[in-house]
Amino acid sequence: MSYENIDCETLQNWLENDQAVLVDVREQAEYDEVNIPQASLVPLGEICCDRLPASDKKIVIHCLKGGRGQKACDALLAENSGLELYNLEGGISAWIESGLPVEK
């Protein structure tokens, strides 16, 4: 199985309807500076299936602009090809540009 890229509007809809969990794969300092409120932090260097939030929902990965998110999706699928994974296209940068809520 592979992952799909999704846009901010899709993610916002999924979060509002409790259909997804969000995982931020940036570093702690980046997360502390600004984050999407519903996101759990699991830095890319620590990403593995055991670190993901326990859930039967869609798993959405995000980073700053999308590159680390793609690497995280690849790593997770290498570990478990059955995961339902999504990468936020444009990362938190696109989320902020869309005017969606963040915590600073």
C-alpha positions as CSV (number, residue, x, y, z in Angstrom):
1,M,0.0,0.0,0.0
2,S,1.1,3.6,-0.5
3,Y,0.2,6.9,1.0
4,E,-1.8,9.8,-0.5
5,N,-1.1,13.5,-0.4
6,I,-4.1,15.5,0.9
7,D,-4.8,19.2,1.1
8,C,-5.5,21.4,4.1
9,E,-9.2,21.5,3.5
10,T,-9.5,17.7,3.5
11,L,-7.4,17.5,6.7
12,Q,-9.5,20.2,8.5
13,N,-12.7,18.3,7.5
14,W,-11.3,15.0,8.8
15,L,-10.2,16.5,12.1
16,E,-13.5,18.3,12.6
17,N,-15.3,15.0,12.0
18,D,-12.9,13.0,14.2
19,Q,-11.9,10.8,11.2
20,A,-8.1,11.2,11.5
21,V,-5.2,11.6,13.9
22,L,-2.4,14.0,13.0
23,V,1.3,13.4,13.6
24,D,3.9,16.2,13.3
25,V,7.3,14.8,12.3
26,R,9.2,18.1,12.8
27,E,11.7,18.6,15.7
28,Q,10.6,19.7,19.2
29,A,11.8,23.3,18.8
30,E,9.8,23.7,15.6
31,Y,6.7,22.2,17.3
32,D,7.2,24.5,20.3
33,E,7.3,27.6,17.9
34,V,4.1,26.8,16.1
35,N,1.9,23.7,15.8
36,I,-1.5,22.5,14.7
37,P,-3.5,22.0,18.0
38,Q,-4.6,18.4,17.3
39,A,-1.1,17.2,16.3
40,S,1.0,14.7,18.3
41,L,4.7,15.2,18.0
42,V,6.9,12.3,16.8
43,P,10.1,13.6,15.2
44,L,11.2,12.0,11.9
45,G,14.3,10.5,13.6
46,E,12.0,8.6,16.0
47,I,9.2,7.7,13.7
48,C,8.0,4.1,13.9
49,C,4.6,2.3,14.2
50,D,5.0,2.0,18.0
51,R,5.2,5.8,18.4
52,L,2.0,6.5,16.5
53,P,-1.2,7.4,18.4
54,A,-3.3,4.3,19.0
55,S,-6.3,4.7,16.7
56,D,-8.4,3.1,14.0
57,K,-8.6,6.4,12.2
58,K,-6.8,7.7,9.2
59,I,-3.2,8.7,10.0
60,V,-2.1,12.0,8.6
61,I,1.6,13.0,8.7
62,H,2.8,16.6,8.4
63,C,6.1,18.5,8.6
64,L,7.1,22.0,7.6
65,K,6.5,21.8,3.8
66,G,6.0,18.1,3.0
67,G,9.4,16.5,2.4
68,R,9.9,15.0,5.9
69,G,6.3,13.9,5.8
70,Q,7.0,11.9,2.7
71,K,10.1,10.3,4.3
72,A,8.0,9.4,7.4
73,C,5.2,7.8,5.3
74,D,7.8,5.8,3.4
75,A,9.4,4.6,6.7
76,L,6.1,3.7,8.3
77,L,4.9,1.8,5.2
78,A,8.2,-0.1,5.1
79,E,7.4,-1.2,8.7
80,N,3.7,-1.9,8.1
81,S,2.4,-1.8,4.5
82,G,-1.2,-2.0,5.8
83,L,-1.3,1.5,7.3
84,E,-3.8,4.0,6.0
85,L,-1.4,7.0,5.7
86,Y,-1.8,10.5,4.3
87,N,0.8,13.3,3.9
88,L,-0.3,16.9,4.3
89,E,0.7,18.6,1.1
90,G,2.7,21.7,1.8
91,G,2.9,20.9,5.5
92,I,2.2,23.3,8.3
93,S,3.3,26.1,6.0
94,A,0.3,25.5,3.7
95,W,-1.9,25.1,6.8
96,I,-0.9,28.6,8.0
97,E,-1.2,30.1,4.5
98,S,-4.8,28.8,4.4
99,G,-5.5,30.7,7.6
100,L,-6.3,27.6,9.7
101,P,-5.7,27.6,13.4
102,V,-2.3,27.0,15.0
103,E,-0.9,27.4,18.5
104,K,2.2,29.5,19.1
